[in-house]
Amino acid sequence: CFLMVYGSELYCRFTHQNVLLHHILHSETLDPAQTVMIGDRKHDILGAKANGVTAVGVTWGYGSKEELTTAGAAALLHQPTDLLNFLNPSDQVITL
């Protein structure tokens, strides 16, 4: 189901979400305007916003509704099936 898996690397490379997301966008030649970041913590939301990517908060992860809302999530989704109604077929999705 995944084309590629990205994450923090040894020696602290890509430990900040905004840097990791920037790397992913360029490596995969993704258009930020057509990309959606799905995350469960404020760092995911802030990293997406720093790169011009729509940030969606999911409440089934580690972060709270308040954390995601305060960080500026464009939407909050409460169960995985909510993604089906939120995403457009042309969206390129990044989950971290």
CYANA upper distance limits for C-alpha pairs under 8 A (distance plus 0.5 A):
  6 TYR  CA     20 LEU  CA      8.45
  6 TYR  CA     24 ILE  CA      8.03
  6 TYR  CA     96 LEU  CA      8.45
  7 GLY  CA     14 PHE  CA      7.42
  7 GLY  CA     15 THR  CA      8.39
  7 GLY  CA     20 LEU  CA      7.63
  7 GLY  CA     96 LEU  CA      7.90
  8 SER  CA     12 CYS  CA      7.34
  8 SER  CA     13 ARG  CA      6.50
  8 SER  CA     14 PHE  CA      5.33
  8 SER  CA     15 THR  CA      5.57
  8 SER  CA     20 LEU  CA      8.00
  9 GLU  CA     13 ARG  CA      5.54
  9 GLU  CA     14 PHE  CA      6.75
  9 GLU  CA     15 THR  CA      7.90
 14 PHE  CA     19 VAL  CA      6.30
 14 PHE  CA     20 LEU  CA      5.26
 15 THR  CA     19 VAL  CA      8.11
 15 THR  CA     20 LEU  CA      7.60
 16 HIS  CA     20 LEU  CA      6.77
 16 HIS  CA     43 HIS  CA      8.45
 16 HIS  CA     47 GLY  CA      8.32
 17 GLN  CA     21 LEU  CA      6.36
 17 GLN  CA     43 HIS  CA      6.70
 17 GLN  CA     44 ASP  CA      6.58
 17 GLN  CA     46 LEU  CA      8.37
 17 GLN  CA     47 GLY  CA      5.46
 17 GLN  CA     48 ALA  CA      8.36
 18 ASN  CA     22 HIS  CA      6.59
 18 ASN  CA     44 ASP  CA      8.41
 18 ASN  CA     46 LEU  CA      7.74
 18 ASN  CA     47 GLY  CA      4.31
 18 ASN  CA     48 ALA  CA      7.09
 18 ASN  CA     50 ALA  CA      6.76
 18 ASN  CA     51 ASN  CA      7.32
 19 VAL  CA     23 HIS  CA      6.74
 19 VAL  CA     47 GLY  CA      8.09
 20 LEU  CA     24 ILE  CA      6.76
 21 LEU  CA     25 LEU  CA      6.62
 21 LEU  CA     47 GLY  CA      7.21
 21 LEU  CA     48 ALA  CA      7.47
 21 LEU  CA     51 ASN  CA      7.77
 22 HIS  CA     26 HIS  CA      6.84
 22 HIS  CA     51 ASN  CA      6.95
 23 HIS  CA     27 SER  CA      6.41
 24 ILE  CA     28 GLU  CA      6.38
 24 ILE  CA     29 THR  CA      8.43
 24 ILE  CA     30 LEU  CA      8.36
 25 LEU  CA     29 THR  CA      6.06
 25 LEU  CA     30 LEU  CA      5.36
 25 LEU  CA     31 ASP  CA      7.65
 25 LEU  CA     32 PRO  CA      7.67
 26 HIS  CA     30 LEU  CA      7.11
 30 LEU  CA     34 GLN  CA      8.06
 30 LEU  CA     35 THR  CA      7.40
 30 LEU  CA     92 GLN  CA      7.87
 31 ASP  CA     35 THR  CA      6.74
 32 PRO  CA     36 VAL  CA      8.32
 32 PRO  CA     51 ASN  CA      7.53
 32 PRO  CA     52 GLY  CA      6.15
 32 PRO  CA     53 VAL  CA      5.37
 32 PRO  CA     54 THR  CA      8.31
 33 ALA  CA     52 GLY  CA      7.34
 33 ALA  CA     53 VAL  CA      6.62
 33 ALA  CA     54 THR  CA      7.93
 34 GLN  CA     53 VAL  CA      8.25
 34 GLN  CA     90 SER  CA      7.60
 34 GLN  CA     91 ASP  CA      5.80
 34 GLN  CA     92 GLN  CA      6.57
 35 THR  CA     53 VAL  CA      6.33
 35 THR  CA     54 THR  CA      7.14
 35 THR  CA     91 ASP  CA      5.99
 35 THR  CA     92 GLN  CA      4.99
 35 THR  CA     93 VAL  CA      6.17
 35 THR  CA     94 ILE  CA      7.75
 36 VAL  CA     53 VAL  CA      6.45
 36 VAL  CA     54 THR  CA      5.43
 36 VAL  CA     55 ALA  CA      6.48
 36 VAL  CA     56 VAL  CA      7.58
 36 VAL  CA     91 ASP  CA      7.03
 36 VAL  CA     92 GLN  CA      6.64
 36 VAL  CA     93 VAL  CA      5.41
 36 VAL  CA     94 ILE  CA      6.64
 37 MET  CA     44 ASP  CA      7.91
 37 MET  CA     45 ILE  CA      8.00
 37 MET  CA     48 ALA  CA      6.67
 37 MET  CA     53 VAL  CA      7.09
 37 MET  CA     54 THR  CA      6.60
 37 MET  CA     55 ALA  CA      5.33
 37 MET  CA     56 VAL  CA      6.52
 37 MET  CA     93 VAL  CA      6.52
 37 MET  CA     94 ILE  CA      5.32
 37 MET  CA     95 THR  CA      6.29
 37 MET  CA     96 LEU  CA      8.32
 38 ILE  CA     44 ASP  CA      8.05
 38 ILE  CA     55 ALA  CA      6.67
 38 ILE  CA     56 VAL  CA      5.43
 38 ILE  CA     57 GLY  CA      6.52
 38 ILE  CA     58 VAL  CA      7.41
 38 ILE  CA     93 VAL  CA      7.77
 38 ILE  CA     94 ILE  CA      6.72
 38 ILE  CA     95 THR  CA      5.36
 38 ILE  CA     96 LEU  CA      7.51
 39 GLY  CA     44 ASP  CA      5.69
 39 GLY  CA     45 ILE  CA      7.08
 39 GLY  CA     55 ALA  CA      7.88
 39 GLY  CA     56 VAL  CA      6.84
 39 GLY  CA     57 GLY  CA      5.72
 39 GLY  CA     58 VAL  CA      6.53
 39 GLY  CA     95 THR  CA      6.61
 39 GLY  CA     96 LEU  CA      6.55
 40 ASP  CA     44 ASP  CA      7.40
 40 ASP  CA     57 GLY  CA      6.00
 40 ASP  CA     58 VAL  CA      5.61
 40 ASP  CA     59 THR  CA      6.91
 40 ASP  CA     60 TRP  CA      7.90
 40 ASP  CA     61 GLY  CA      5.52
 40 ASP  CA     62 TYR  CA      6.41
 40 ASP  CA     63 GLY  CA      5.73
 40 ASP  CA     64 SER  CA      8.47
 40 ASP  CA     68 LEU  CA      7.80
 41 ARG  CA     45 ILE  CA      7.35
 41 ARG  CA     57 GLY  CA      7.94
 41 ARG  CA     61 GLY  CA      8.24
 41 ARG  CA     62 TYR  CA      7.09
 41 ARG  CA     63 GLY  CA      5.22
 41 ARG  CA     64 SER  CA      8.24
 41 ARG  CA     67 GLU  CA      7.57
 41 ARG  CA     68 LEU  CA      6.84
 42 LYS  CA     46 LEU  CA      6.55
 42 LYS  CA     63 GLY  CA      7.73
 42 LYS  CA     67 GLU  CA      6.45
 42 LYS  CA     68 LEU  CA      5.90
 42 LYS  CA     71 ALA  CA      5.91
 43 HIS  CA     47 GLY  CA      6.40
 44 ASP  CA     48 ALA  CA      6.69
 44 ASP  CA     55 ALA  CA      8.10
 44 ASP  CA     96 LEU  CA      7.61
 45 ILE  CA     49 LYS  CA      6.73
 45 ILE  CA     55 ALA  CA      5.75
 45 ILE  CA     56 VAL  CA      7.64
 45 ILE  CA     57 GLY  CA      7.64
 45 ILE  CA     68 LEU  CA      7.59
 45 ILE  CA     71 ALA  CA      6.65
 45 ILE  CA     72 GLY  CA      7.26
 45 ILE  CA     73 ALA  CA      6.43
 46 LEU  CA     50 ALA  CA      6.61
 46 LEU  CA     71 ALA  CA      6.75
 46 LEU  CA     72 GLY  CA      8.05
 47 GLY  CA     51 ASN  CA      7.03
 48 ALA  CA     52 GLY  CA      6.78
 48 ALA  CA     53 VAL  CA      5.34
 48 ALA  CA     54 THR  CA      6.95
 48 ALA  CA     55 ALA  CA      6.16
 49 LYS  CA     53 VAL  CA      6.09
 49 LYS  CA     54 THR  CA      7.24
 49 LYS  CA     55 ALA  CA      7.19
 54 THR  CA     73 ALA  CA      8.46
 54 THR  CA     74 ALA  CA      7.12
 55 ALA  CA     72 GLY  CA      8.36
 55 ALA  CA     73 ALA  CA      5.76
 55 ALA  CA     74 ALA  CA      6.15
 55 ALA  CA     75 ALA  CA      7.95
 56 VAL  CA     73 ALA  CA      5.81
 56 VAL  CA     74 ALA  CA      6.08
 56 VAL  CA     75 ALA  CA      5.62
 56 VAL  CA     76 LEU  CA      6.54
 56 VAL  CA     77 LEU  CA      7.85
 57 GLY  CA     68 LEU  CA      6.32
 57 GLY  CA     69 THR  CA      8.42
 57 GLY  CA     73 ALA  CA      6.11
 57 GLY  CA     74 ALA  CA      8.08
 57 GLY  CA     75 ALA  CA      6.66
 57 GLY  CA     76 LEU  CA      5.25
 57 GLY  CA     77 LEU  CA      6.74
 58 VAL  CA     76 LEU  CA      6.16
 58 VAL  CA     77 LEU  CA      5.34
 58 VAL  CA     78 HIS  CA      6.43
 58 VAL  CA     79 GLN  CA      7.93
 59 THR  CA     63 GLY  CA      7.21
 59 THR  CA     64 SER  CA      6.91
 59 THR  CA     65 LYS  CA      6.77
 59 THR  CA     76 LEU  CA      7.44
 59 THR  CA     77 LEU  CA      6.77
 59 THR  CA     78 HIS  CA      5.65
 59 THR  CA     79 GLN  CA      7.92
 60 TRP  CA     78 HIS  CA      6.81
 60 TRP  CA     79 GLN  CA      7.07
 63 GLY  CA     67 GLU  CA      6.69
 63 GLY  CA     68 LEU  CA      7.28
 64 SER  CA     68 LEU  CA      6.86
 65 LYS  CA     69 THR  CA      6.50
 65 LYS  CA     76 LEU  CA      8.02
 66 GLU  CA     70 THR  CA      6.39
 67 GLU  CA     71 ALA  CA      6.69
 68 LEU  CA     72 GLY  CA      6.98
 68 LEU  CA     73 ALA  CA      6.20
 68 LEU  CA     76 LEU  CA      8.19
 69 THR  CA     73 ALA  CA      5.95
 69 THR  CA     76 LEU  CA      8.27
 77 LEU  CA     82 ASP  CA      6.41
 77 LEU  CA     83 LEU  CA      7.63
 78 HIS  CA     82 ASP  CA      7.32
 79 GLN  CA     83 LEU  CA      8.24
 80 PRO  CA     84 LEU  CA      8.42
 81 THR  CA     85 ASN  CA      8.03
 82 ASP  CA     86 PHE  CA      6.90
 83 LEU  CA     87 LEU  CA      6.39
 87 LEU  CA     91 ASP  CA      6.92
